[in-house]
């Protein structure tokens, strides 16, 4: 049965037309839905989605007298859209409900104490560099964080390269003193 015959059957005898439509496109719809949801949804969610696709199509046929265009393209578009809707529903549900059995023991390679200490040290270092004031803090950050040369830094802070080197040397000494006062012993 070609698409034109199927459209005529849907219009003239809706029950028989819907049955023929279902028989003709079931495998096609199932393939589309399964391909989109196979890794995310349970088999019953996939079956429900396929049912939703046909329900949507039958509802559309009942409401619209003129069925134009390719039925295959129409059913494919509905199947893709319903699969996306199902994916969103399943993903939302999974985000909220994760059983303890599914998660198992959570293992991390990260040493939380060490990571926290490193973060705290970085914050303190940044605060102390900021205390140096301008242009010294910019010189330290550009030299030691970005690895820029004195000549490049000189263009940024609008000083001579010799002046940048001298200020940088004094800034490092001052920073060392500030860190020692804050409890960093070396």
Secondary structure in CASP SS format (residue, H / E / C, confidence):
PFRMAT SS
TARGET T0000
AUTHOR 0000-0000-0000
METHOD secondary structure of the structure
MODEL  1
X C 1.00
X C 1.00
X H 1.00
X H 1.00
X H 1.00
X H 1.00
X H 1.00
X H 1.00
X H 1.00
X H 1.00
X H 1.00
X H 1.00
X C 1.00
X H 1.00
X H 1.00
X H 1.00
X H 1.00
X H 1.00
X H 1.00
X H 1.00
X H 1.00
X H 1.00
X H 1.00
X H 1.00
X H 1.00
X H 1.00
X H 1.00
X H 1.00
X H 1.00
X H 1.00
X H 1.00
X H 1.00
X H 1.00
X H 1.00
X H 1.00
X H 1.00
X H 1.00
X C 1.00
X C 1.00
X C 1.00
X C 1.00
X C 1.00
X H 1.00
X H 1.00
X H 1.00
X H 1.00
X H 1.00
X H 1.00
X H 1.00
X H 1.00
X H 1.00
X H 1.00
X H 1.00
X H 1.00
X H 1.00
X H 1.00
X H 1.00
X H 1.00
X H 1.00
X H 1.00
X H 1.00
X H 1.00
X H 1.00
X C 1.00
X C 1.00
X C 1.00
X C 1.00
X C 1.00
X C 1.00
X C 1.00
X H 1.00
X H 1.00
X H 1.00
X H 1.00
X H 1.00
X H 1.00
X H 1.00
X H 1.00
X H 1.00
X H 1.00
X H 1.00
X H 1.00
X H 1.00
X H 1.00
X H 1.00
X H 1.00
X H 1.00
X H 1.00
X H 1.00
X H 1.00
X H 1.00
X H 1.00
X H 1.00
X H 1.00
X H 1.00
X H 1.00
X C 1.00
X C 1.00
X C 1.00
X H 1.00
X H 1.00
X H 1.00
X H 1.00
X C 1.00
X C 1.00
X C 1.00
X C 1.00
X C 1.00
X C 1.00
X C 1.00
X C 1.00
X H 1.00
X H 1.00
X H 1.00
X H 1.00
X H 1.00
X H 1.00
X H 1.00
X H 1.00
X H 1.00
X H 1.00
X H 1.00
X H 1.00
X H 1.00
X H 1.00
X H 1.00
X H 1.00
X H 1.00
X H 1.00
X H 1.00
X H 1.00
X C 1.00
X C 1.00
X C 1.00
X C 1.00
X H 1.00
X H 1.00
X H 1.00
X H 1.00
X H 1.00
X H 1.00
X H 1.00
X H 1.00
X H 1.00
X H 1.00
X C 1.00
X C 1.00
X C 1.00
X C 1.00
X H 1.00
X H 1.00
X H 1.00
X H 1.00
X H 1.00
X H 1.00
X H 1.00
X H 1.00
X C 1.00
X C 1.00
X C 1.00
X H 1.00
X H 1.00
X H 1.00
X H 1.00
X H 1.00
X H 1.00
X H 1.00
X H 1.00
X H 1.00
X H 1.00
X H 1.00
X H 1.00
X H 1.00
X H 1.00
X H 1.00
X H 1.00
X H 1.00
X H 1.00
X H 1.00
X H 1.00
X H 1.00
X C 1.00
X C 1.00
X C 1.00
X C 1.00
X C 1.00
END
